[in-house]
Structures are given as structure tokens and as C-alpha cells.
């Protein structure tokens, strides 16, 4: 019964994303504020250049991997919203058929951590159903950690039906790809596979010093509880970053469902207060950003004050998450589950 429920969640969430993509086309044509993210226009222009045999980097402000432009080549050949469907709901039928037809691989991934995770997941990643793929990865990770089915489904819903996450993907932002890759690394680590990643943290060290200090403290405090450590690190990184944009919020929304099972925070009233403060702070910040960007008004002071208020809201949420969290080392839990 559980797989049917999960497939139903995927299909319903996919339909929702398709509807939003279609609505976005209407809003772009009829309203002052476009639904489509400006970055998506940059992606599409770069893909058009690649389709004509040119470099995608000839498009000004394109600073992404050429693979992204290659992925969006059908934007020029088929239809411009192609990339949005990839970032949000393009792989629904693939996920449905894969879980139905390849139950053996799915069961191995759920029950046997010694299985070759890389081979099992390759088909999913190649499908590029990124937003829904994140939901699948969340479910896999929670299964590996022994989270009860009901709580696991609630955690998946937190991602699939989160207004921020399904809006970001349908607006044409590629951040769900980042989320899927991060969760894929989690799964590899939890199955004993250790991918070789080359990361640099020394670039522009001085400007990121406040972030670096916070990150070091969080690592030393919560490193053994890997999902929670990554969550609080991401929240802190976004909150203390010198540049702020709404798409960054997706980074920690894909991690939040992984730690809900270990939180003592009650939705009433502590949870609601966190949600209200965070959403209110963001809307206040977005309002002054709108007045500056779209109306051309001199509101730099108001925007600066709004940024400070939003930083305070993020800090309050971060501290609340830490205080109400039950520390749970990942690999100790995995060993206990396997015995």
C-alpha cells in the first residue's frame, strides 16, 4: 500500500507543477512581474547559442556549466518551457514506471545498504526529473535511517508540496539539481560509497569570514549527525551570505524533511512562530526589493533594514532548530538498524 501512496504523491505533485508552468506562461504575457526567473532566460539564450554551434558563454551573465545549456537545447527545438519541466515534473511517468517495473532495484535500495547504489540511481538521475527526484531521495534516506512510514510520508510532503520548492522549479530555476546531487551524495555515503569531491573553501576567505566561523562551529558541534549538520550549515550560510535571493531557500528545504523525525518542536505554537517570522521577514524584504527593482524607488535604507530583520528571523529559526533537535549520529543509527 505504501508504494501506491508514494506514487500518488508524485503524480499529484507533478500535475501541480505542470499547472504552474502553464500559469507561468500566462503571467509572463499579461502581468508586470514575470513568473519566469530571469536566470531561466539566460539559460535559454545560452542553449540557443549552443544549438547554433556557438559557445554558451557568449551570453552575458551566463556563468554556469555548459552541461546546463546542453540540457536545455530542446528549449530552442521544441518549446521554451522544456527546461521548467525538467527542473520540476518532467520525469513523473519515468518514476512511476521505474518503481512499478523495477521493484527489485527499489527494494534493494530500501533494504540492503550494501547494494551498488550508484548503479541503481543512475537511471533516476539520467531522467532529470529533478524536483520529484528530490522527493524520492528524501524517502530513500529516511527509509535507510529507519523512520516510520507515516512520518516518512509527511516529511516527503514537506518537500513536494512546499510553496517555495514547487515555485522555484516551475519558474525555471535550476536549484533543484543542486538539491538532488546533495541528497544523492548522502545516499552514497549511507551505503558505504564515498565519492571523491574536490571542494575549495579558500576563495575570497576574508569576505566569507563570518560565515566561515559559523560553519566551523556547526561542524564541530553536529558533524556526526550528518543531515542535521548540513541543514543548519545551509541555513546559516544563506542567512549570513552577503548576497540574498529566494532561490537559495530551496537548498535547505530539501534537507528539512530529513530531520523532522528528530525534532521536539511542536507545530503549535513554536513551529508556527518560526514559520510566521520567517515568511513575514521574507515578504517584508521582498516588498522593498520589488520597490527598488521594478519601481525604481530609492529604498536602499529600507531594504537594508529589511535585510537585518530577515537575518534576525533566520537566526531565530536556526537557534530554535538547534535547541529542539534530538542529536542522532547517522552511522550509529545505521549500524543499529542493520543488527
C-alpha positions in Angstrom: 0.0 0.0 0.0 2.8 2.4 0.8 4.4 2.4 -2.7 0.9 3.3 -4.2 0.6 6.2 -1.8 4.1 7.4 -2.7 3.4 7.2 -6.4 0.1 9.1 -5.9 2.0 11.8 -4.1 4.5 12.1 -7.0 1.7 12.2 -9.6 -0.4 14.8 -7.8 2.7 17.0 -7.2 3.7 16.6 -10.8 0.3 17.7 -12.0 0.5 20.7 -9.7 3.9 21.7 -11.2 2.5 21.3 -14.8 -0.4 23.6 -14.0 2.0 26.2 -12.5 4.2 26.0 -15.6 1.2 26.8 -17.8 0.1 29.5 -15.5 3.6 31.0 -15.6 3.3 31.3 -19.4 0.1 33.3 -19.0 1.5 35.6 -16.2 4.6 36.3 -18.3 2.4 37.5 -21.2 -0.1 39.6 -19.1 1.5 40.9 -15.9 4.2 43.4 -15.0 6.1 41.0 -12.8 7.1 37.9 -14.8 6.6 34.4 -13.3 9.7 33.0 -15.1 13.0 33.5 -13.3 15.4 35.9 -15.2 18.1 33.2 -14.9 15.9 30.9 -17.0 16.0 33.4 -19.8 19.8 33.4 -19.5 19.8 29.5 -19.6 17.6 29.5 -22.7 19.7 32.1 -24.5 22.8 30.1 -23.8 21.1 27.0 -25.1 20.2 28.8 -28.3 23.8 29.8 -28.8 24.9 26.2 -28.3 22.3 25.0 -30.7 23.7 27.3 -33.4 27.3 26.0 -32.8 28.4 28.9 -30.6 29.7 29.0 -27.0 27.0 29.4 -24.4 29.4 31.8 -22.6 28.8 34.4 -25.4 25.6 35.1 -23.5 26.4 37.8 -20.9 25.9 36.8 -17.3 26.0 33.1 -18.2 28.4 31.6 -15.6 27.1 28.1 -15.3 28.3 24.7 -16.6 27.9 24.2 -20.3 26.1 21.0 -19.4 23.1 23.1 -18.3 22.9 24.8 -21.7 23.2 21.4 -23.3 20.3 20.1 -21.2 18.1 22.9 -22.4 18.8 22.5 -26.1 15.1 21.4 -26.6 14.1 24.9 -25.5 15.1 26.1 -29.0 13.9 23.0 -30.8 10.7 22.0 -29.1 9.3 24.7 -26.7 10.8 27.2 -24.4 9.3 25.8 -21.1 11.1 22.5 -21.7 13.7 23.3 -19.1 11.0 24.1 -16.5 9.5 20.7 -16.9 12.9 19.2 -16.4 13.5 21.2 -13.2 10.1 20.3 -11.8 7.9 17.5 -13.2 9.2 16.0 -16.4 10.0 12.6 -15.0 6.7 11.6 -13.4 5.9 8.8 -15.8 9.5 7.5 -15.6 9.4 7.4 -11.8 6.0 5.7 -11.9 7.1 3.0 -14.4 10.5 2.6 -12.7 9.1 1.9 -9.3 6.4 -0.5 -10.8 8.7 -2.3 -13.2 11.9 -2.4 -11.3 10.8 -3.3 -7.8 13.8 -5.4 -7.3 16.2 -2.4 -7.5 13.9 -0.3 -5.4 13.7 -3.0 -2.7 17.5 -3.4 -2.7 17.9 0.3 -2.2 15.3 0.3 0.7 16.5 -2.9 2.4 20.1 -3.6 1.5 22.6 -0.8 2.1 25.4 -3.0 0.6 23.7 -2.8 -2.9 25.5 -0.9 -5.6 23.7 2.4 -5.1 25.5 4.1 -7.9 24.1 1.7 -10.5 20.6 1.7 -9.0 20.3 5.5 -9.0 21.9 6.2 -12.4 18.6 5.7 -14.3 16.8 8.1 -12.0 19.5 10.8 -12.3 19.6 10.5 -16.1 15.8 11.1 -16.2 16.4 14.6 -14.8 13.0 14.7 -13.1 14.9 16.8 -10.5 12.2 18.3 -8.3 10.4 15.0 -7.9 13.7 13.2 -7.7 14.5 15.1 -4.6 11.3 13.8 -3.1 12.3 10.2 -3.9 15.8 10.7 -2.5 14.2 12.1 0.8 12.1 9.0 1.1 15.1 6.7 0.4 17.3 8.4 3.1 14.5 8.3 5.7 14.0 4.6 4.9 17.7 3.9 5.4 17.5 5.7 8.8 14.5 3.6 9.9 12.0 6.4 10.1 8.4 5.1 10.4 6.4 5.1 7.2 3.8 7.7 8.3 6.4 10.2 9.4 8.5 9.5 6.3 5.5 10.3 4.1 4.8 13.6 6.0 8.5 14.5 5.5 8.3 13.9 1.8 5.1 16.1 1.6 7.1 18.9 3.2 9.2 19.0 0.1 6.8 18.0 -2.7 4.0 20.5 -1.6 6.2 23.3 -0.2 5.2 26.5 -2.0 8.8 27.6 -2.2 10.1 24.4 -3.7 7.5 23.9 -6.4 7.5 27.6 -7.3 11.3 27.7 -7.7 11.3 24.7 -10.1 8.4 25.9 -12.2 9.9 29.4 -12.5 12.8 27.7 -14.3 15.5 27.9 -11.6 18.0 25.0 -11.6 18.5 24.9 -7.8 16.6 21.5 -7.5 19.5 20.0 -9.4 21.8 21.1 -6.6 19.4 19.6 -4.0 19.2 16.3 -5.9 23.0 16.0 -6.1 23.5 16.7 -2.4 20.9 14.1 -1.4 22.5 11.6 -3.8 25.8 12.1 -2.0 24.0 11.4 1.3 22.7 8.1 -0.1 26.1 7.1 -1.4 27.7 7.8 2.0 25.0 5.9 3.9 25.5 2.9 1.6 29.3 2.9 2.1 30.3 4.6 -1.1 32.5 7.6 -0.8 32.6 9.8 -3.9 35.7 11.9 -4.5 34.7 15.5 -4.4 37.1 18.4 -4.9 35.9 21.4 -2.8 37.6 24.7 -2.3 36.9 26.9 0.8 39.7 29.3 0.5 38.4 31.6 -2.3 37.6 35.0 -1.1 38.2 33.9 2.5 38.1 37.4 4.0 34.6 38.3 2.7 33.2 35.0 3.9 34.9 35.1 7.3 31.7 35.5 9.4 30.1 32.5 7.5 33.3 30.5 7.9 33.3 31.0 11.7 29.7 29.9 12.0 30.3 26.9 9.7 33.3 25.7 11.7 31.3 25.9 15.0 28.4 24.0 13.5 30.7 21.3 12.0 32.4 20.7 15.3 29.1 20.6 17.1 27.0 18.4 14.8 29.3 16.6 12.3 28.2 13.1 13.4 24.5 14.0 12.8 25.2 14.5 9.0 21.7 15.6 7.7 21.1 18.0 10.6 24.7 19.4 10.3 24.1 20.1 6.6 20.7 21.7 7.3 22.0 24.1 10.0 25.1 24.8 7.9 23.0 25.7 4.9 20.5 27.8 6.9 23.5 29.7 8.4 25.3 30.0 5.0 22.2 31.5 3.3 21.4 33.8 6.3 24.9 35.2 6.6 25.7 35.3 2.9 26.5 38.8 1.5 24.0 38.2 -1.4 20.4 37.0 -0.9 18.0 35.6 -3.4 14.8 33.5 -2.8 16.1 30.5 -4.8 18.7 29.8 -2.1 16.0 28.8 0.3 15.5 25.6 -1.8 18.9 24.4 -0.6 17.7 23.9 3.0 14.2 22.9 2.2 15.4 19.7 0.7 17.3 18.9 3.9 14.5 19.9 6.4 12.4 16.7 5.8 15.4 14.6 6.7 15.5 15.9 10.3 11.8 16.4 11.2 11.7 12.9 12.8 14.3 14.0 15.3 12.7 17.4 16.3 10.9 18.1 19.5 9.4 21.3 18.1 5.6 21.3 18.2 3.8 22.9 15.3 1.6 24.8 17.8 3.0 27.3 18.8 6.7 27.1 18.3 6.6 25.8 14.8 4.0 28.3 13.7 6.0 31.2 15.2 9.1 30.1 13.3 7.1 29.9 10.0 5.4 33.2 10.6 8.6 35.1 11.5 10.5 33.6 8.6 7.7 34.2 6.0 6.9 37.6 7.3 10.6 38.7 7.3 11.0 37.4 3.8 7.8 39.1 2.4 8.9 42.4 4.1 12.3 42.0 2.4 10.8 41.1 -1.0 8.5 44.1 -0.9 11.4 46.6 -0.7 13.3 44.6 -3.3 10.3 45.0 -5.6 10.1 48.7 -5.0 13.7 49.1 -5.9 13.9 46.7 -8.9 10.6 47.2 -10.5 9.5 50.7 -9.4 13.0 52.3 -9.4 12.5 54.0 -6.0 15.3 55.0 -3.7 14.6 52.5 -0.9 18.1 51.3 -0.1 17.8 52.2 3.6 14.5 50.4 3.9 15.9 47.4 2.1 19.0 47.4 4.4 16.7 47.4 7.5 14.6 44.7 6.0 17.7 42.6 5.4 18.7 43.0 9.1 15.2 42.0 10.2 15.3 39.0 7.9 18.7 38.0 9.3 17.2 38.1 12.8 14.3 35.9 11.7 16.7 33.4 10.1 18.8 33.4 13.2 15.8 32.8 15.4 14.7 29.8 13.3 18.3 28.4 13.3 18.6 28.6 17.1 15.1 27.1 17.5 16.0 24.2 15.2 19.2 23.5 17.2 17.6 23.7 20.7 14.7 21.4 19.7 16.8 18.8 17.9 17.5 15.3 19.2 21.1 14.6 18.4 21.2 11.3 16.3 24.5 10.2 14.8 23.8 8.8 11.3 26.2 5.9 11.1 25.5 4.8 14.6 21.8 4.7 13.7 22.6 2.7 10.5 24.6 0.1 12.5 21.7 -0.2 15.0 19.2 -0.7 12.2 21.2 -3.3 10.4 21.7 -5.5 13.6 
